[in-house]
């Protein structure tokens, strides 16, 4: 069995971790939290930008549905522009359409999210980037009793897939784990009490996707603990990295990596 990989390392951009503890899960299991990470170019250097969406947004930077924010840095200024006033949302906390979020450094657009691109360019007055930012990782908190669902896009411009994780650790003497993509079973792990951590390769859109799981806390921990699943597309198996609990993103580790979907699955009582 290979080590649980991670996109996280010892230095880089800290990821907000407000809902990754059992205490926060107990406060409100209905909370949905999604973190997306993008690799971009910042003043000619690679950087990682983290975008966090959650259902109970506290008054802070995006307390206004439309606006801008300026941040002074060593080499110049970073400006963030957003317009969520007409955004449409699905079941999760992320806006689906009718919005934009733009990050600009010295009049160069380094990240643009949303479908209102013309409005973003008009508002920011920024130049188009030489290289578009790459969507490299998505971290999501999901909830259920024995079935957990998420949507995933495993390659750029690829189709969205319904990912279902089914695991009953309460009513069965010998629990097992099954993962389905678009209702099709792609992986099953029996004797889960002995195989609570592991990895297996599946095919999605003709691409190999390495699936890692860690359900130790479900079987031997507190009932409020979470399991962790990662779906990672890599150009080469040796590119996968050892698991780190620091939850910090290292820019150098993004080179040559594909997309990573990290799911924190919380049990509802």
PyMOL commands that set and color helices and strands:
alter all, ss='L'
color gray80, all
select helices_A, chain A and resi 22-27+117-124+216-220+237-239+251-254
alter helices_A, ss='H'
color red, helices_A
select strands_A, chain A and resi 8-9+13-14+33-42+45-54+66-73+76-83+88-89+95-97+100-105+108-114+134-144+147-152+161-167+177-181+184-189+197-204+207-214+226-234+248-249+257-267
alter strands_A, ss='S'
color yellow, strands_A
deselect
rebuild
show_as cartoon
